[in-house]
Amino acid sequence: MPSRMVDDGVSMETSGSAGIAATAAEEKAEQITTLTVGDANELAKLPYVVAATPMSSSTSTVRVGDKEVSVMVSGVGYQHFVTRNSKLLEGRFFDKRSVDDLAQDAVIDANAKTTLFPHEYGSVIGKIVLLKDMPVRIIGVVKEMGEAKNLEVLLPYTTVQTRMTGSRSLQSIMARVNDTMDAAEAEKMVTTFLTKRHGEQDFVIFNIDSWQNTIQATTETFALLIACIAGISLFVGGIGVMNIMLVAVSERTNEIGVRMAIGARRSDILQQFLIEAVLVCLLGGLLGVLIAAVFGMLFAQFSTEFPLIPA
């Protein structure tokens, strides 16, 4: 899972699913702007680092025709797609030349493609969109990371710094270490390396391994909790149906007696009440699903998203 930084920092990932992340110390986050492209370039030269990329993020709006939506604009280096292990769906990634030339080339994720071009079933490569007032050309589409609903537009960091933010400082650096490197050891080595370059430790390392494990453990706990609640609900519902049918049988003893008197068998009476019980459960279940679906759509429509950000 990629890390999302809101302060100056360095984020790292291993070649597998594990990783490390670092940002500026919280108490200095507003003042520290010491991370540079040179830090990322030197970090990429370390023997245990597969790739490193500067990151400069900003929020903006994208306009396509009469449609305008908010997006997260990430200015990144050409090695960003290696650090994120991005899956290309169509087109291409931008390269070193795009970064050097401040190219107005954009790579979008699948969520952004679906939102910006809802009726476009073919390729969107080569289409022009307006990022604020800056035209950019879509050159690639990548698979979205995780289940995030935020729309992401990736541009060369030089383009974002020069044409959007006007700042040369970086918000973060993302690196990917090889899978033979222990995450804890990589964290220590990167901390030492950047501290020597800066003269002080003006950043905080985050272990993406621990972050992912915490999220996974929390998700599993919630899943177990929901399963328990569902089980209890089914049990209580079953008791309710049983009581209803018991009352129904008790109140219809006269009807049962009449039916048996005219030749109904015990199995016929049992079949009648079983069919009634199944119909009650089926109709109640369908009604519950419909109500849940309606409330789910309403909640998705009006709820506020809270992105997970390392503290």
N, C-alpha and C positions, 0 to 999 in steps of 0.2 A: 504493500500500500504506500503510495507516495506521501511524503510529508508536506504539509502546507504551512509556510512560515508567514507570520505577520510582522516579524522583526528582522533585523539584520541577523544573518546566521549562516551556518553551514549544515547541510543535510547530507546524510550518507546512506547508501543502501548496499547490501551485499548482492552478489550475482544470483543468489537464491531468493527466498522470500524474506530473509532476515535483513536487518539493517540498523543504522544509527542516524541520529539527526542532531543538529545543533543550531541554536539561535543566540542572539545577543542576550546578555543578562537582562532580566525584566526591569530592574531598577534603572538601567541605562539605555533601554531600548529606544527611547525617543531621541537620545543624543548621539548614539554611536552610528557612525556611517563609515567605518574603517574598512569594511570588506571591499576588495577591489578585484578587477578582472585578473590582475597579476596573481592574487591568491589562488584563484581557480586554476590558472595555467600552471602554477608551480605545484599545486596539489595533484594535478593530473600527471605530473612527472614522477610521482612517488611509485615505487615498484609494485606496491600492493593495491594501487588504485587503477581500476579499469578505465574509468572516464570521470570527468568533473565538468560541471557547467555553471556559469553565473546565472543568477535569476533576479529579475527585476519585475515585480508584479504591480498591476494596477487594475482598477475597475473601470469599465467604459460601457458604451452602448454600441450595438451593431445595428445598422439599418440595411434592410434589403427590401426595395420597393417601398411599400407603405408600412412594413413591419419593422418595429424597433424593439430590441430586447437588451437587457443588461447581461454583461458577460464578464468573466474574469480573464484579463489579458496577462499572459505570462511571457515576459521577455526572457528568452533562454538562448544558450549556445547550441551549436549543431550537435554536440554530444549529449544533449538533454535526452534524446530519444533512446540512447544507450543506457543512461542512468535510470530511466523510468521503465526500461524494457517495453517500450511502446509497441503496440501491434498495429501495423499499417493496414488499413482497410482498402484504401485507394489512393492513387497519386504517389507522392514522394515526400520525404523529409527535406527541409532546407539544409544547405551545406555551409561550409566555411566561407565560400564566396558570398553567399547571401548575407552572412554576418558582417563580412568586411565591407560589402557594398550598401549596407543599411537597407536591404531589400524590403519592399512592402509585400512580402510573401507570408501567407498565414497557413498554419496547420490547425484544423479544428477537430474537436472530438465528435463522436457519433451523436451525442445529445444535441450539440450545436447544429449539426447538419439537419437533424429531424425537426428542430425548432425553427431554424431559419428557412429551410426548404421543405415544408411539410408535404407538398405535392410534387416534389422532384424525386422520381423513382430511378433516374439514371445517375450518371456521374455529375458531381458539382465542381470538378476540377476545372480551373480557369475562370470561374465565376468571380465577379467583383462585388465586394461588399464595402460599406462605409463604416469605418471604425471611428466614431465621432465624425470628423470631417475628412478623415484620411482614407482614401481608397486603398484597399488591400486585395490581393489576388489569392484565392484559395488554391494551394498546390497539393494538399494532402488531407486525408481524414484518418484519424486514429481511433481505436477502440477506447471508450471511456474507462477510467480507472475506478474500480470499485463500483459502488452504487450511487455515487454522488450525482445530484441533479443539477449542480452548477454547470453552466455552459462555459467551456474553456476555449480560448483562442490563443495559439502559440505563435509568437513572432520572434525574429532575431532580437536579442537583448539590446543590440546597438540601435535598432529601429525604435524600440520602446523608449530608451534613454534619450535619444536625440529628438524624436518627433512627438513624444507623449509626455514623459515625466520631466524632461529637462535636467535630470540629475544623473551624475556619473556613479553614484554610490549604488551598491547592490543590497538587496534585501536578504538574499541568501545565496549559498553555493550548495549545489547538490553533487554528490560524488557517489560512485559505485565501486566497491572494493571486491576483489575476487573471492570466490566461494571457499578458498582454502584459508582465508584470514578469519580469525576469531573476531566477532563483533566488538567484544569488550577491549581486546588488544588494539583493534583499529581505532576505537574511540580514544584510547590513551595516546596513540601515536599522532593522530590528527590534532588532538588538543595541544600536544607538545610542539608540533610543527607550526601551527598558527600562532601559538603564544610567542614563540621565538620571532616570528615575522612581525607581530604587532607590538612586542615588548610587554604585553600584558594579556591576560585572558579576558577579553571583552566579548565573549560569546559563551553560550551554554550548549553542551552536547546533549542530545536526546538519543536514546537507544530505541530505534524503530522496532527492534525485536520485542522489547518489553511493551512498547506501545501497542503493537499488533497483538501480542499475547493478552494484554489487558482488555483490548476491544473484543477479542475472540472469547475470552472468559466471560466478559459481561454479556455478550450475545448468547452464549450457551446458557448462562444463568437465567436470562430473560426467557429463552426458549423453554427451559425446564419449568420455569414459573408459569408460563402460559399453558404448557401441557398439563400441569397440575390443576390450574384453574379450569381448563377445558374438561379434564376428567371429573372434577368435583361438580361442574355444571351438568355434565351428562348424567352423573349419579343422581343428583338432585332432580333433574328433569325426569329420569326414569321412575323415581319414587313418586313424582307428581302424576305421571301418566298412570302408574299402577293404582294410585289412590282414586284417580278419576274413574278408571275402569271398574274398580271395586264398588264405588258408589253407583256407577251405571248398572252393574249387575244387581246390586242390592235393591235398587229402585225399580228394577224390571223383572222381579221374580214372578209377578202375575203373567207377564208376557211370555216368560220362559215356560211357565207351567202350561199355558194355553198351547204353545208350539209343541211341547212334548206330548200333550194330550191328543193332538191331531196327527201325531206320527213323527215329529222331528226327533232325530237321534242326538245323543250327547255330543257326538263329533260335529254335527251341524250347528249346535248352539255354540260350541267352542270356536268353530271356524268363524262364525258371525262376529264374536267379540274380538277375536284376533285381528280380523280385517279392520274392524273399527279402530283398534289400538294402533295398527300400522298407519291408517289414514290420518289419525290425530297426530302421530309423530311426524309423518311426512309433510303434512300441511304446516305444522308448527315449525319444522326445520326450514322449509322453503321461505316462510314468512320471516324467520330470523335471519336467513342469508340475505334476503332482499333489504331488510332494514339495516343490516350491517354494511352492505354494499353502498347504500345511500349515504349513511353516516360517514363511511370511509371516503367517499368522493367529496363530501362537504368538508371533511377535515383536511383532505389534501388541498382543497381549493383555498381554504382560509387560514391554514396553519402557517406558522413562521418557521423557516428552517434555521437550525442552529448547527453550523459547521463545527466539526471536531478540530480543535486547535491545540497543539501541545502547550502546556502551561510552563 
